Amino acid sequence: MAGKVRVGVVGIGFMGKMHFGVYKANPKSQVVAIADVDAKKLSGDWSAIAGNIGDGSAKSVDLAGIRKYRDAMDLINDPEVDLVDITLPTYLHARYTLAALAAGKHVISEKPICDNLADAKKVVAAAKKARGRFMVAHCIRFWPEYAWTKEHVVEKGEFGKVLSASFRRLSGTPIWSWTNWLMDAKKSGAAAVDLHIHDVDYVRYLFGDPKAVWAQGAVNAVSKGGGVDHIVAQYRYPGVGQVTAEGGWAMAPGFGFEMSFILVCEKATVVYNCTKTPAFAVHLRNGKTLTPKVAAGDGYSLELDYFLDCIQKKRNPKVVTGTEALKSLALALAEVRSLKAGGKQVRA
Ligand SMILES: NC(=O)c1ccc[n+]([C@@H]2O[C@H](COP(=O)([O-])OP(=O)(O)OC[C@H]3O[C@@H](n4cnc5c(N)ncnc54)[C@H](O)[C@@H]3O)[C@@H](O)[C@H]2O)c1
């Protein structure tokens, strides 16, 4: 494709606003349309948007020259839109992703691919046949420190074998979403499927599919509908001593947000913690500490830049495929099954 990719963003909430800002700053793209059911958002009043990380951007936005739709289907059928970006609540992902693929658009959907495996399979099958390209925004695969760790620690094995890997993602309770859909487990999948899936997907990105998984945690702690609000999952991988991921959004407000990991390797301990400065360090066995140089930007800017590049160069995305996103959802759901069965080991 010659020229800028013309983007339509569907759902101007925490993530829609984030993606909108990224596209505006990227010379490969131009936002030509937005869709939201909320008239205030379409008027450029974005003051009600909130999330677990601040982006410091303006509360009111100049939307001159951008087409505004109340009905997402009108954006999907807009012939001037090349790429439909689905930043809708999770329970709406499959419906609009399928519609946009059927309309011949390129589609990026926020994670998780959707809220259930039957629909996820439909999305993957539709994406395989579609004219447009498809990616799920599993941003952690692109997050600079996580991408560096995949390449240098796991693929190149620069610090010897991985003996232990643990991942954490903890947040204050997200009571800020549109109509509070995040607190309804039937719509969001609660913390296990919404928040923790970032690490579930990254664990799979590093080590592949585990032989088995088991999990414990807390159900219905802050959300309603039988959802898992805090989870600690343990994965069995031949050749890696232990792999654990903890995720939860039942933290008291003062806690804020933490994403972090520790990889204990034969020759070094690799530590990332977004609440620390510096956030990333490789502590060598000889007592020295390295601060790796990682890519500039964050997971959001890098993932969208990658997908825009795939569209312009007519290549299918390899970093995240639909099948990969489906398998990550399947693993998160397997963890929920294990937890609800009292921590029983299950096959992923
Ligand atoms: N990658 C990440 O780090 C990350 C972070 C947060 C959320 N997410 C994901 O992004 C998605 C959106 O989450 P959010 O926090 O931005 O939600 P949000 O509640 O902040 O925003 C949702 C928006 O969708 C709009 N909307 C609802 N129904 C609509 C419809 N039928 N048509 C058009 N607009 C509609 C709402 O008005 C609202 O503006 C979720 O799938 C979530 O899991 C990803």
The ligand as a Gaussian input file, in Angstrom:
#p B3LYP/6-31G(d) Opt

LIG

0 1
 N       -3.242000      -3.544000      25.870000
 C       -3.490000      -3.003000      27.043000
 O       -2.584000      -2.685000      27.812000
 C       -4.911000      -2.752000      27.445000
 C       -5.186000      -1.909000      28.523000
 C       -6.535000      -1.655000      28.832000
 C       -7.549000      -2.246000      28.098000
 N       -7.232000      -3.093000      27.067000
 C       -8.296000      -3.731000      26.284000
 O       -8.881000      -2.734000      25.455000
 C      -10.284000      -2.971000      25.304000
 C      -11.049000      -1.719000      25.707000
 O      -10.800000      -1.466000      27.075000
 P      -10.849000       0.035000      27.650000
 O      -10.214000      -0.016000      28.997000
 O      -10.332000       0.988000      26.643000
 O      -12.447000       0.232000      27.816000
 P      -13.246000       1.575000      28.131000
 O      -14.407000       1.191000      28.957000
 O      -12.318000       2.629000      28.663000
 O      -13.736000       2.078000      26.693000
 C      -14.676000       1.394000      25.913000
 C      -15.244000       2.377000      24.912000
 O      -16.064000       1.672000      23.983000
 C      -17.240000       2.447000      23.732000
 N      -18.294000       1.549000      23.243000
 C      -18.983000       0.616000      23.927000
 N      -19.812000      -0.065000      23.122000
 C      -19.638000       0.440000      21.885000
 C      -20.201000       0.125000      20.612000
 N      -21.082000      -0.852000      20.448000
 N      -19.796000       0.862000      19.547000
 C      -18.895000       1.866000      19.694000
 N      -18.325000       2.201000      20.881000
 C      -18.687000       1.491000      21.963000
 C      -17.549000       3.117000      25.069000
 O      -18.366000       4.257000      24.919000
 C      -16.128000       3.462000      25.538000
 O      -15.739000       4.739000      25.078000
 C      -10.601000      -4.195000      26.170000
 O      -10.651000      -5.348000      25.363000
 C       -9.428000      -4.285000      27.132000
 O       -9.147000      -5.604000      27.537000
 C       -5.949000      -3.333000      26.724000

